[in-house]
């Protein structure tokens, strides 16, 4: 007869994990669109602004629809909460995005995605340092394995094309760090506002900043000179690289939390690698294969141990 004290492990939220996986896969197409825009001579600021020009109307329409269909949501948007949501949105959707876009001018799309892929480790670190999470020391080997893989690819790049490698790596790593901190802050806002309302406010704020920055740097006349291909890339970047994955990812965070969501990103680099090789013509050598395998293996091990740790804590 089963012991009455036996506890059943908590069921996996398949919907939450599916949302997070889908968001990670779509976000991984972003680097391809950015590289194609750079090849057309579009600046970093303008590329980010094109992304936001397409995304902003969508977020505003959804925001107005949410407030019209759910009048009770208006009471949640106090001045203090609105400012907090706007600040978190700027951090995650403007600062992190700009650092990432700027870094991609110096590194390949594959390498950029793998560097960003380390953000779950920063999610863990910030959770322990600032948000009261418990440190899981058994996760350190998995983190070391992933960073070892990055070093393999970094060393290859250093011997083949070292120009701008340190700056590009620093910018993309800064994006990963910023995005990790954003995830913790976003979770707290979404618990009150919900993922859809939070995303609309945060992304709209970031979009206005990005568009304003580009108008100051590039000038409004530059947009009149872009051909149809540039605008198509902006559309793809805005819808498939921004709108859809942002809602999917934030919905995943709201259901399973920041740490669990960050551990589902393993599918992203694979999508980026395949697209980068076949669309951008980037090299994929044995060094890339070994480094990528180490990063993915470290992330898989990290996610598995993290899941085990969470289940163990839930049973205490």
N, C-alpha and C positions, 0 to 999 in steps of 0.2 A: 504494500500500500504506500502511495506517495506520502512523503513527509508534509504535514500541513504547513510547515514553515517555509517550504520551497517557494521562491518567488519566480514569476515568469519575467523574462527579459522584455523590456519595452519594445513594442512593435515598431518596425522601421516605417517612417512616413514616406511611402513610395512617391506620392504626389510631390511632396516637398523636394525630394532628391531629384525627381524628374525635371522639375522646374529649374533647379540649380544646374543640372547637366545641360539642359537646352540653352540656358543663358550663357554658360561658359563656351559652348560650341559656337554660338552666334557671335559672341564677343571676339572670338578668335579670328573671324574674318576681317576684323577692323584693320589689322596691320597690313593686309593685302591691299585693301582699298587706299590706305594712306600711302603706301609705296607707289601705287599706280598714279595717285594724284601728284606726288613729288616728281614722278617721271614726266608729268605734263608741265612742270615748272611752277606749280602752285606752292606758295610758302606754307610754313608750319601754321602760322596764325590763320591764314585763309582756309587751309584744309580743315582745321578745327571749326572755323566759323561756318563753312559749307555744311559740315555735319550738323551743326546746331540750327542753321537756317531751315533745314529740312525737318529736324526733330521738333523745334519749338512750336509750330502750329499744331502738331499732333498732341503735344502735351497740354497746350492751352485748351484745345477742344475737349480733351478728356477731363481736364480740371473743371471746366464749366459744366460738363455733363455730370460729373460726380456731385458737385455742389447743388445742381438743380434737382437731381434725383434723390439726393440724401441731404435735405436741409439741416439735419442735426449735425452734419460735419462742420458747418460754419461756426458752431459754438466751440469747436475744438481748436479753431485757429485763433488763439489769443495773440496779441502782439509779441509777447515774449516767445511763444512757441513758434510763431511764424519766422521770427528772426533766427531762432535756433535751427529751424529746418533749412532756411536759406543758407546759413553758414555751413551746415553739414553738406548741403548740396554743392556749394562752391568747392569745398575740400575734396569731395569724391568725384565730381563731374567736371570741374574746371581745373583745379590745381593738378590733380592726378592725371587728367587727360592731357593737359598741356605738357607736363613733364614727359609723358609717354610719347606724344607726337614729336616733341623736340628730340628725344633720344633716338627715334627711328630714322632720323636724318643721318645717323652715324653707324648704326648697327643693322644687321639683317633682320628680316621679319621673324625668322625661326629663333634667333638668339633673343630677340626682344620678348617673344612669348615665353620662353623658358625662364628668363629673368623675372618677368611678372608672375610666373608660376610659383615663385617662392613666397608670395604674399601670405599664404596660410601660416607660415612660420612666424611672420610678424603679427598676425592675428593672435596667435598663441602668446607671443611675448608681451604684447600690449595688454592682453587680457589678464595676464599674471601681474604686470607692473601697475596697471591703472584701474582695472575693473574687477578686481577681487577673485579672479579665476585661480584655480589650483595649478601649480606647475606639475607637469607630467614628465619626469626625467627620462622615462623610457622612450620618449619621442626624439631625443637628441640624436641617436644613431641615424634615424630616418632623415632628419634635417641635414646631418653631415653628408649622407650619401647624395642627396640632391645637390647640395652646394659643391660637392666633388665633381658631379657631372657638369655643372656650370663652369668649373675651372678647366675641365678638359676642353670644352668648346672655346672658352676664353683664350686658352693657350694657343689653340689652333688659329684663331682670329689674329692673335698677337703676332704670329709668325707670317701670316699671309697678307692681312690688311689691317695694320695697327692704327691707321689714321683715324683719330676720333673715337677709338674704342673705349678708352677710359672715361671720356666725357659721356659718350652714349650709354655706357653701362651705369654710370652714376645717375644719369637722368632717369633711366628706366627703373633702376632700383629705388630711386626717390619716389617714383610713381607707385611702385609696389608698397612701399612703406606708408605713403599717404593713403592709399586705398584700403590698407589693412586697418588703419586708425579710423577711417570713415565707416567701415563696416560695424565697428562697435558702437559708434555714435548713432549711426542710422538705425540700428536695432532698437535703441531706446526711443527714438522718435516714432518709428513705425508701430510700436506697441500702443501708442496713443492715437496716431493719425491713420494707421493702416498703410500698407505698402503702396497702393495706387496714389493716394493723395500726397504722401510724402514724396514719391518719385516725381510727380508733376510739378510740385513746388520747387524741389531741389534742382531738377534738371532745367526748368524754365529760368531759374536764377542764373545757373551756370551758363546757359545759352546766351542770355543777354550780355553777360560779361565777355564771353568769347567773341560774339559778334562785334561788340563795341571795341574790343582790343584790335580786331582785324581792320575795322574801319579806320582806326588811328594809324595802324602800321602800314596797311596796304592801300588804303583809300577806296572810296566807293566806286571810282571809275574802273578799278581792276576787275570788278565782277562783270562788267559789260564786255570784257575781252575774252572771257572764258568760253570755250567751245562746248558743244553738246556732250562730248565725252566727259569733260570735267564735271558738268552738272549732273550727269548720270552717276558718276562716282560719288558725288556728294549725296545724291538720293540714296544710293545703296548703303553708304556709310551711315547716313542718318537713320534709315529705317531698320536695316538688317544688322548694322553694327552698333546701334544705339537704342532706339525705341523698344524694339522687341526684347533684346537681351536685358535691358535695364528693368523692365517690368518682371520678366521671368526670374532674374537674379534676386530682386528685392522681395518677390513673393516667396522665393525659396528661403531667404533669410528670415522672413516673418514666420515661416512654418517650422524650420529646423535650426535656426540660429546661425550666427556668423561663423563659428568655428566649423560646424558641420557643412555649411555651404561652401566655405573655402576649401574643404577637403574633396569636393566633387569636381574640381577643375581639371582633372587629369586628362579628360578627353580633348581639352582645348589645344594644347601644343601639337597633338597629332593632326588635328584639322589644319592648323597653321602650317605645319611642315609640308603636308601634302599639297596645299594650295601654293605655298612659296616655291616649291620645286617645279610644279607643273605650270604655274601662271607667271611667276617672276623669274624662273630660271635660276634660282639660287642653288648653290652646291650642297650636296648632302653626302659627306664622306664617312669613312669608318669612324673618324673622330666625332662627327656629329651623331652617328648612330650610338656610339658608346656613351657619349655625354647625355644624349636624350634618354637612353635606357636607364642611366643612373638617376636622372632627375625624376623620371616617371616611377621608377621602382621606389625611390625614396618617398615620393608623394603617396604612392599606394600603401606603403608600409605605415606612413604617418596617418593616413586616413583609417587604416584598419586598427592600429593601436589606439587612435583617438576614439573610435567607435567602441572599442572594448573598454576603455577607461570610462567613457560616459555611461555605459551599461552597468559597470561595476559601482559607480557612484550612485546611480539610480536605485540600486538594491540595498544601499547602506541605510 
